[in-house]
Every structure is written in structure tokens, then in C-alpha cells.
């Protein structure tokens, strides 16, 4: 069963991917403050161009979360780039 499934998966034409999960985290334990930014990009295996973006930014102080910011985007057709 696994052999048949692997045969259906298309090998990427690119040697590199432009997608990934990027995390930036900062904490100040003396003042009880922390913040985090997380960027996730998913790339098309054929073109290598990112097609899904998710950016999430959050801050915490004294056990409370504030300034929550999140943006997501999905690009379905990228013919205009080529």
C-alpha cells in the first residue's frame, strides 16, 4: 500500500524551496514581557513560489495576551508572474 502511495507523489522539479516556518521570539523575564512573530510560507512544488502565507504576531505581559495580529493569504493563480 505504501509503495503505491509513494508512486503517486510527484517529485519536486526544484532543488530549493522558498517556503518555511520562521519564528522570532523575545522574552524579558525581569519585566514579565514577551512577544513572538511566526511566519509560515507554503510553496508550490512545481514553481517554488509561495502560495500560502500566514503571519501571526502576539505579545504577553503579566500573564495577559495583547496586540494579537494575524494575517493569512492563499494565492490560487500565479500565471501573472511568468
Secondary structure, 3 states (H helix, E strand, C coil): CHHHHHHHCCCCCCCCCCCEEEEEEEEECCCCEEEEEEEEEEECCCCCCEEEEEEEEEEEECCEEEEEEEEEEECCCCHHHC
